[in-house]
Amino acid sequence: MPKKKVGIIFGGKSAEHEVSLQSAKNIVDAIDKDKYEVVLIGIDKQGKWHINDQSSYLINAENPKLIQLNKSNEAVAIVPGETDHQLVKAADASLLDQLDAVFPIVHGTLGEDGSLQGMMQIANLPFVGTSVLGSAICMDKDIAKRLLKAAGIQVANGLAFSRAERGQIDFASVKKQVGAPMFVKPANQGSSVGVSKVSTEETFDKAIDQAFQYDRKVVIEETLKGREIECAVLGNDEPKSSVPGEILPQTEFYSYESKYIDETGAELEMPAELSNEDTEKLKKTAVEAFKTLECEGLARVDFFLTEDGEVYVNEVNTLPGFTRISMYPKLWELSGVSYPELIDRLIELAIERHQQNSSLKSAVWDEG
């Protein structure tokens, strides 16, 4: 059979640009070269798309602190409404190879929030992961937790404030409602970017200002005391959860550096040492959260498990890291799905959903 052409879109304008480069590298290294031909599309920090050559798409590829996109300066444009050859070279409008699917591994803003997913839908391209609605919901910690709470899934007690309400954010009032120490977070960021753990009014004000540098809305949450557990979820209509893994941070909390740069910043216990009852409860809740937030394809569900066995969902990440120290692929490997098999399944799920969506009626006159 001819190889399927898979576009891997990576990089992006968000604060997680370098994480995305690492994820892309690991996917490129692991994908089954006998089944797939990879087309690399790198997005620089200004948002420009580049067609990249597999032999030279990264600079300092082995160093997470120095890794960079090697800009090709061969820009890419999308032609909306077409059903084939939707991507063209911007310089001369020559057609690129037809893609059978796209793996968008752009973490954070404009990649994980539904923006890129909407572009893929407009371009009629099958893509890995959650569609527009679920991506946007999960990216906004405030909205996601409101929906989880409404579905009966426990979340941390918290408050949300817009930038217009900055003057109303009072440390004493917030402390009375959520306690201290507390976590201050941008509502729409991932990978712990802009997150602070604070106990005093002085550090609180600095944390609020920092969070507002990354988003127009901040979330302030109570500190939950419990074990940090993660489950990887895979599937569309019938999602399944992996075995749970545990994060044992060696720092104040599981920070950006601990996740992607400092390999000694956290210990990963996989699978987590849990009772059968707790394991099943976490796996069941992971799938429930996945469905509640309209996820598809993949997601990593992060939990706190308290000493009395209560399960709290901390976050649902629709494009989790695929770096060499990332939990998502590691948990599936422990669950019997190898890294190449995982990529294969995600591509199949993308094509399957695209075919289902393409068969839907789009207007009243389709009835006739």
C-alpha positions as CSV (number, residue, x, y, z in Angstrom):
1,M,0.0,0.0,0.0
2,P,1.2,3.5,-0.7
3,K,2.4,5.5,2.3
4,K,0.1,8.0,3.9
5,K,1.4,11.5,4.0
6,V,1.1,13.0,7.5
7,G,1.7,16.7,8.1
8,I,3.3,17.4,11.5
9,I,2.6,21.0,12.5
10,F,4.8,22.3,15.3
11,G,6.3,25.3,17.0
12,G,3.9,28.3,17.3
13,K,3.7,31.7,18.9
14,S,2.9,30.5,22.5
15,A,5.2,30.3,25.5
16,E,5.3,26.6,24.9
17,H,7.1,26.9,21.5
18,E,10.2,25.0,22.5
19,V,8.1,22.2,24.1
20,S,6.3,21.8,20.8
21,L,9.7,21.4,19.0
22,Q,10.7,18.6,21.4
23,S,7.3,16.9,20.9
24,A,7.6,17.1,17.1
25,K,11.1,15.6,17.2
26,N,9.9,12.7,19.2
27,I,7.0,12.0,16.9
28,V,9.2,12.2,13.8
29,D,11.7,9.8,15.4
30,A,9.0,7.3,16.4
31,I,6.5,7.3,13.5
32,D,6.5,4.2,11.4
33,K,8.5,5.2,8.3
34,D,7.2,2.1,6.4
35,K,3.6,3.4,6.7
36,Y,3.9,7.2,6.7
37,E,5.7,9.9,4.8
38,V,6.2,12.9,7.0
39,V,5.7,16.5,5.8
40,L,7.1,19.0,8.4
41,I,5.4,22.4,8.8
42,G,7.2,24.6,11.4
43,I,5.5,27.7,12.8
44,D,8.0,30.4,14.0
45,K,7.4,32.7,17.0
46,Q,6.0,35.3,14.7
47,G,3.3,32.9,13.4
48,K,4.7,32.3,10.0
49,W,4.5,28.7,8.6
50,H,7.5,27.1,7.0
51,I,8.0,23.9,5.0
52,N,10.9,22.2,6.7
53,D,13.3,19.5,5.6
54,Q,13.5,16.5,7.9
55,S,17.3,16.6,7.9
56,S,17.6,20.2,9.2
57,Y,14.3,21.4,10.8
58,L,15.7,21.9,14.2
59,I,18.8,23.7,15.7
60,N,20.3,22.2,18.9
61,A,17.7,19.4,18.6
62,E,19.2,17.5,21.6
63,N,19.2,20.4,24.0
64,P,15.8,21.4,25.5
65,K,17.2,24.7,26.7
66,L,18.6,25.8,23.3
67,I,16.4,24.0,20.8
68,Q,15.1,26.3,18.0
69,L,13.2,26.0,14.8
70,N,15.4,26.2,11.7
71,K,13.3,28.6,9.5
72,S,13.3,27.5,5.9
73,N,11.7,30.8,4.7
74,E,9.6,28.7,2.4
75,A,6.2,29.9,3.6
76,V,3.0,27.9,3.5
77,A,-0.5,29.1,2.8
78,I,-3.9,27.4,3.1
79,V,-6.6,27.4,0.5
80,P,-10.0,27.1,2.3
81,G,-12.8,25.2,0.8
82,E,-10.7,22.7,-1.2
83,T,-11.0,19.0,-0.6
84,D,-7.4,18.3,-1.8
85,H,-4.1,20.1,-2.2
86,Q,-5.3,22.6,0.5
87,L,-1.7,23.7,1.2
88,V,0.4,25.7,-1.2
89,K,3.8,27.4,-1.2
90,A,3.1,31.1,-0.6
91,A,5.8,32.3,-2.9
92,D,4.5,30.8,-6.2
93,A,1.2,29.1,-5.2
94,S,2.6,25.7,-6.3
95,L,0.8,22.8,-4.7
96,L,2.2,20.8,-1.8
97,D,1.7,17.0,-1.6
98,Q,-1.8,16.0,-0.6
99,L,-1.9,15.3,3.1
100,D,-3.9,12.3,4.4
101,A,-3.9,13.7,8.0
102,V,-2.3,16.3,10.1
103,F,-0.8,15.9,13.5
104,P,-0.9,19.4,15.1
105,I,1.5,19.3,18.1
106,V,1.4,23.0,18.7
107,H,1.0,23.4,22.5
108,G,-0.6,26.4,24.1
109,T,-2.2,29.5,22.7
110,L,-3.3,29.4,19.0
111,G,-2.4,25.7,18.8
112,E,-4.3,24.0,21.6
113,D,-7.2,26.4,22.1
114,G,-9.3,25.6,19.0
115,S,-7.7,28.2,16.7
116,L,-5.6,25.7,14.7
117,Q,-8.3,23.1,14.9
118,G,-10.8,25.5,13.3
119,M,-8.3,26.2,10.5
120,M,-7.9,22.5,9.8
121,Q,-11.6,22.0,9.6
122,I,-12.0,24.9,7.2
123,A,-9.3,23.4,5.1
124,N,-11.0,20.0,5.1
125,L,-8.0,18.3,6.6
126,P,-8.3,15.3,9.0
127,F,-6.3,16.2,12.2
128,V,-5.3,14.5,15.4
129,G,-6.9,15.5,18.6
130,T,-9.9,17.4,19.9
131,S,-12.0,19.7,17.7
132,V,-12.7,23.4,18.2
133,L,-15.2,23.2,21.0
134,G,-13.4,20.8,23.3
135,S,-10.0,22.4,22.6
136,A,-11.4,25.8,23.6
137,I,-13.1,24.5,26.7
138,C,-10.1,22.6,28.0
139,M,-7.8,25.5,27.4
140,D,-9.8,27.8,29.6
141,K,-9.3,26.5,33.2
142,D,-12.3,28.5,34.5
143,I,-14.8,27.3,31.9
144,A,-13.5,23.7,32.0
145,K,-13.9,23.5,35.8
146,R,-17.4,25.0,35.7
147,L,-18.5,22.2,33.4
148,L,-16.7,19.5,35.3
149,K,-18.3,20.7,38.5
150,A,-21.7,20.8,36.9
151,A,-21.2,17.1,35.8
152,G,-20.5,16.1,39.4
153,I,-16.7,15.8,39.0
154,Q,-14.8,17.3,41.9
155,V,-12.4,20.3,41.2
156,A,-10.5,22.7,43.4
157,N,-12.3,25.6,44.9
158,G,-11.4,28.7,42.9
159,L,-12.1,32.2,41.6
160,A,-11.7,33.8,38.2
161,F,-11.0,37.5,37.4
162,S,-10.8,39.3,34.1
163,R,-8.2,42.0,33.4
164,A,-11.0,44.6,33.8
165,E,-11.5,43.4,37.3
166,R,-7.8,43.7,38.3
167,G,-8.5,46.5,40.8
168,Q,-11.0,44.3,42.6
169,I,-8.6,41.5,43.4
170,D,-7.9,41.7,47.1
171,F,-5.5,39.3,48.8
172,A,-7.4,39.3,52.1
173,S,-10.8,38.6,50.4
174,V,-9.3,35.9,48.2
175,K,-7.5,34.2,51.1
176,K,-10.8,34.1,53.0
177,Q,-12.4,32.2,50.1
178,V,-9.6,29.8,49.0
179,G,-7.1,29.8,51.8
180,A,-3.3,30.1,51.6
181,P,-1.0,29.0,50.1
182,M,-3.0,29.4,46.8
183,F,-2.2,29.0,43.1
184,V,-2.5,31.9,40.7
185,K,-2.7,30.9,37.1
186,P,-3.4,32.4,33.7
187,A,-6.8,30.9,32.6
188,N,-5.6,30.1,29.1
189,Q,-2.1,28.6,29.3
190,G,-0.6,25.2,29.7
191,S,2.6,23.5,31.0
192,S,2.5,25.6,34.2
193,V,3.4,28.7,32.3
194,G,2.8,31.8,34.4
195,V,1.7,29.8,37.4
196,S,2.7,30.8,41.0
197,K,2.2,29.3,44.4
198,V,1.8,32.2,46.9
199,S,1.1,32.8,50.6
200,T,1.7,36.5,51.2
201,E,0.2,39.7,49.9
202,E,3.5,40.8,48.4
203,T,4.0,37.6,46.4
204,F,0.3,37.5,45.6
205,D,0.4,40.9,43.8
206,K,3.4,39.9,41.8
207,A,1.8,36.6,40.8
208,I,-1.4,38.3,39.6
209,D,0.7,40.7,37.5
210,Q,2.7,37.8,36.0
211,A,-0.5,35.8,35.2
212,F,-2.0,38.8,33.4
213,Q,1.1,39.0,31.2
214,Y,-0.1,35.7,29.6
215,D,-3.8,36.0,29.5
216,R,-6.8,38.4,30.0
217,K,-8.2,36.2,32.7
218,V,-6.6,34.7,35.8
219,V,-7.7,31.8,38.0
220,I,-6.9,31.6,41.7
221,E,-7.3,28.2,43.4
222,E,-7.0,26.6,46.7
223,T,-4.0,24.3,47.3
224,L,-5.2,20.7,47.4
225,K,-3.0,18.3,49.5
226,G,-2.8,15.0,47.7
227,R,-0.9,12.9,45.3
228,E,-0.5,14.1,41.7
229,I,-1.8,11.4,39.4
230,E,-2.2,11.5,35.6
231,C,-4.1,9.3,33.2
232,A,-3.8,9.2,29.4
233,V,-7.1,8.9,27.5
234,L,-7.3,7.6,23.9
235,G,-10.3,7.3,21.6
236,N,-13.2,9.1,20.0
237,D,-16.7,7.7,20.7
238,E,-15.4,5.0,23.1
239,P,-12.4,6.4,24.9
240,K,-10.2,4.3,27.1
241,S,-7.9,5.3,29.9
242,S,-4.3,4.1,30.5
243,V,-3.0,3.0,33.8
244,P,-2.4,5.9,36.1
245,G,1.1,7.4,36.7
246,E,2.2,9.6,39.6
247,I,4.3,12.8,39.6
248,L,6.7,13.2,42.5
249,P,7.9,16.8,42.1
250,Q,11.4,17.5,43.5
251,T,10.6,21.3,43.4
252,E,7.9,23.5,45.0
253,F,5.4,22.3,42.3
254,Y,5.4,20.6,38.9
255,S,6.7,23.6,37.0
256,Y,7.5,24.1,33.3
257,E,11.2,23.3,33.9
258,S,10.3,20.1,35.8
259,K,8.1,18.9,32.9
260,Y,10.2,19.6,29.9
261,I,13.8,20.7,30.7
262,D,15.1,19.4,34.0
263,E,15.0,15.7,34.0
264,T,15.6,15.6,37.7
265,G,12.9,18.1,38.5
266,A,10.3,15.4,39.1
267,E,10.3,11.6,39.5
268,L,7.7,9.7,37.6
269,E,6.2,6.6,39.2
270,M,4.6,4.5,36.5
271,P,2.3,2.8,37.1
272,A,1.4,4.6,40.3
273,E,1.2,2.5,43.5
274,L,-2.5,2.5,44.0
275,S,-5.2,0.1,45.2
276,N,-7.3,-1.5,42.6
277,E,-10.2,0.6,43.8
278,D,-8.4,3.9,43.4
279,T,-7.0,2.8,40.0
280,E,-10.4,2.1,38.7
281,K,-11.9,5.2,40.2
282,L,-9.2,7.4,38.5
283,K,-9.5,5.6,35.1
284,K,-13.3,6.0,35.2
285,T,-13.2,9.7,36.2
286,A,-10.6,10.3,33.4
287,V,-13.0,9.0,30.8
288,E,-15.9,10.9,32.3
289,A,-13.9,14.2,32.3
290,F,-12.8,13.5,28.7
291,K,-16.4,13.1,27.6
292,T,-17.8,16.0,29.7
293,L,-15.3,18.4,28.0
294,E,-16.0,17.2,24.5
295,C,-12.5,15.7,24.0
296,E,-11.6,13.5,21.0
297,G,-8.5,11.5,20.1
298,L,-6.3,12.1,23.0
299,A,-6.0,14.0,26.3
300,R,-4.1,13.7,29.6
301,V,-6.2,14.1,32.7
302,D,-4.4,15.4,35.8
303,F,-5.7,14.6,39.2
304,F,-5.1,15.2,42.9
305,L,-5.8,12.1,45.0
306,T,-6.3,13.0,48.7
307,E,-5.5,10.9,51.7
308,D,-9.1,10.1,52.2
309,G,-9.4,8.8,48.7
310,E,-11.2,11.8,47.1
311,V,-10.4,12.4,43.4
312,Y,-10.1,16.0,42.1
313,V,-9.5,16.8,38.4
314,N,-6.9,19.5,38.2
315,E,-6.6,19.9,34.4
316,V,-7.5,18.2,31.1
317,N,-4.8,18.7,28.5
318,T,-5.9,18.1,24.9
319,L,-2.4,18.2,23.3
320,P,-0.1,16.8,26.0
321,G,3.6,16.8,25.6
322,F,5.2,14.1,23.5
323,T,8.8,14.7,24.7
324,R,11.0,11.9,25.8
325,I,10.1,12.6,29.5
326,S,6.3,13.2,28.8
327,M,3.7,11.1,30.7
328,Y,1.2,10.6,27.9
329,P,3.2,8.3,25.6
330,K,4.9,6.6,28.6
331,L,1.6,5.7,30.2
332,W,0.3,4.1,27.0
333,E,3.5,2.2,26.6
334,L,2.9,0.8,30.1
335,S,-0.6,0.0,29.1
336,G,0.6,-2.1,26.1
337,V,0.6,0.5,23.3
338,S,4.0,1.4,22.0
339,Y,5.0,4.9,20.9
340,P,4.7,4.0,17.1
341,E,1.4,2.2,17.7
342,L,0.1,5.2,19.6
343,I,0.9,7.6,16.8
344,D,-0.7,5.1,14.3
345,R,-3.9,4.9,16.4
346,L,-4.1,8.7,16.7
347,I,-3.9,9.1,12.9
348,E,-6.5,6.5,12.4
349,L,-8.8,8.2,14.9
350,A,-8.3,11.5,13.0
351,I,-9.2,10.0,9.7
352,E,-12.2,8.1,11.1
353,R,-13.7,11.3,12.6
354,H,-13.1,13.3,9.4
355,Q,-14.9,10.7,7.4
356,Q,-17.8,10.7,9.9
357,N,-18.0,14.5,9.8
358,S,-17.8,14.6,6.0
359,S,-20.9,12.4,5.8
360,L,-23.1,14.8,7.9
361,K,-25.7,16.8,6.1
362,S,-24.8,20.5,6.1
363,A,-28.0,22.1,4.8
364,V,-31.8,21.5,4.5
365,W,-31.5,20.9,0.8
366,D,-29.1,18.0,1.4
367,E,-32.3,16.1,2.4
368,G,-33.3,15.9,-1.3
